[in-house]
């Protein structure tokens, strides 16, 4: 088992999930409450990675943030390393690629919050930000947890965009999915089987966790 690849995959998935909670929740809240007629355009952009081949996303990221582009040169001057074949570049690509897996469950959960509760909070003089954290977010917590877990699991299993942007640099961009591919390419089926089994076990555990968290309020309500 490639311990470095496992550590890198978990670190990438965790940082991507944290970033999507910070960036995705405001976007999801806006999608849930906005009455803008052209909101569907934003929804389409958010959902685009669901249908866009990861190689296409990786190509445009390399084109826009590569060493020859102005943004790429600015990236390298700030971070000290080029966008391609770096963990930071891999993180940006993972955030964009996993965006709909977080934002869509977030938005669905926030849309289900009773607007009368939000209006009552505002009527009591509570600010919009405080109302979001005290009223909307606790009610929508199951959807938020679901989105976070899906983003984590999706990032953990990424392959195409990881290979396009990060390549295969040991200790820097070589994730478990890349390690699995390398084992198969080298006909190391025993190592490939162990890596695949680990990814399967982690994915199953993540799904069990999200279903267990969703059932807990129901169990308490039923008094069981």
N, C-alpha and C positions, 0 to 999 in steps of 0.2 A: 504494500500500500504506500502510495506517495504522500507522505505526511505534509510536505510543503504544499502540494497541490490542494490537499484537503483544507489546510489552514487558509490558503489564499482564497479558495472558493467560499468558505464561511465568512471570511472578512469582507469579500466583495459583496456577498448577499446581504450581510448585516448593514454595511454602509449604504448600499443601494436602498434598502428598506427604510432606514432612517431618513435619507434624503427624500424619498418619495412621501414619507409622512409629512415632512416639512414643506415640500413643494406641492404635493398632490392634494392635501386637505384644503388649502385655499382655492385651488382650481375646482375641486369637487364641490365646495360650498357655493362658489359662484355659479357653477352649472346647475346646482339644485335650486337656487333661488332666483336666478336671472330670468327676466322676461324679454330679453333682447331677441328680436325676431330671427336674427342671423346666428343665433347660438349654435345651431346645428353645424355651422362651419368649424367652430371650436371643438365640438364633440367629434367631428370627423377627423380633425388633426390629432386629437388625443387618442382616438381608436386606430389610427393609421398603422402603428406597429403590429396590430393583430393580423393584418393582411399583407403587410409589406415584407418581402423576403429580407431576412437579416443581412444578406450580402449587399443589398441595395442600400440599407441604412448605413452599413459599415463603409461602403464606397463613398457616400456623400459626406460622412464624417471625416474620412481621410482626405477627401478633396477640399473640404471647407476648413479643416484644422491641420492639414499637413504642413510640413516645414516650408513649402513654397508659397503658402497663402499668407496674407496679412494677419489673419486671426491665428494661424499656426505659429507665426513668428512671435506674436504677442504672447501666446501661450507659453512658448519656450523661454521667453525673456522673464516671465513671471515665475514659472515653476522650475526653470532650470533644466528641463528635459523636453524632448519633442512629444507631441501628442501620440503618434503611433508607437506601439510596443512599450507602453508605459502603463502602470497600474492606474494612474489618474485618468488616462484616456479610456481605459477599460471601464472605469467607474462611470464616466459620462455616458458612454455607449450603453451601459447596463441600465442606467436611470431612464434614458430615452426609450429603450426597447421594452422595459417593464412598466412604463408609465400607465398604459390602459389597464393592466392587471391590478393596479392600486386605485386609480382614479375612478373607474367605473363602479366597483363595489362601494367606495366612499360616497360617490354621488347618489347611488341608489339608496343607501342607508340614510343619508342626510335629507333626501327628498321625501322619505317616509316620516320625518319628524312632523308632528302636528303643528301647523303654523300658529295656532291659537296659543300654544305654550310660549312660542317665541314672542308673539305680540304681547302677551301678558307680562313677560319679563321686561320688554321695552317700556310698557306702561308703568312699571314699577321703578323706572329710572335706571335700569341696568344697561350698560353700554352694549353695543353690538358684539364687541370682542368678548366681553365677560359672558354675555348670553350664549355665545357659541361654545365656550368652554364649560359653562355651568349647566346648560340646558341641551343644546343640540348634540354636542359630542358624546355626553353620557348616554343619551337615548340611542345614538347611532353606533355605539361602541362595537356591537357585533359585526356590523359591516366594515368598520374600520379595521378590526382585528382580521377579518377575512381578507381584506385587500392587502394588508401588511404581510400576512402569511403567504398569500398567492404571489406577491412580488418577491418575497424571499425564495420561495420554491422555484419560481420561474428563473430568477437570476442564477440559482444554483445549477440549473440544468442547461444554461445557455451554451451554444456552440458556435453557430455561424457568425454572429456579430463579434464574439470573443476572438475567433480565429482571424477575422478580417482586420480588426482594430489592434488586438494585442499580440497576435502571432502566437509563438510558442516559446516564451522566454522563461526558463526555469526560475522559480522563486519570485517572478515579477508578473507574468501573465499566464502561466501554465496552470489552468484550473483542472478540476477533476474530469470534466467532459473532454478537454484536450488530452489529458493523460490517458483516458479510455481510448480515444482515437489512436494515440501513439501505440498503445499496447496491441490493439488490433492490427495496425499497420505492420508491427514487428512480429506478428503471429504469436504474441505472448498471451494466449487465451486464458491461462490461469490468473494472471494479474488483471486482465481485462474483466474477467468474471467477478473478481473481488471488488474492483472499482465500480462495476455496474451494480453489484449487489448493495454496496454502500449507498449509492445514489438512490436506488430503489427503497432502501430502508429509511433513509432520511425523508424522501418524498412522502412515503406512507405515514411516518411519524408526524410530519407537518400537517397532513390532512386529518389525522386522528385528533391532533391538538385543536385545530380550528373547529371541528365538529363538537368536541368536548366543551370548548369555551362557549359555543352557541347554545348548548343544551343546559348549561348551568343556571341561567335565569329561569328557564322553564321548570327545572326540577325544584328550585326554591319556591316558585309560585304554586306548584302542586303540593308542596309540603312534603316531598319525598327526600 
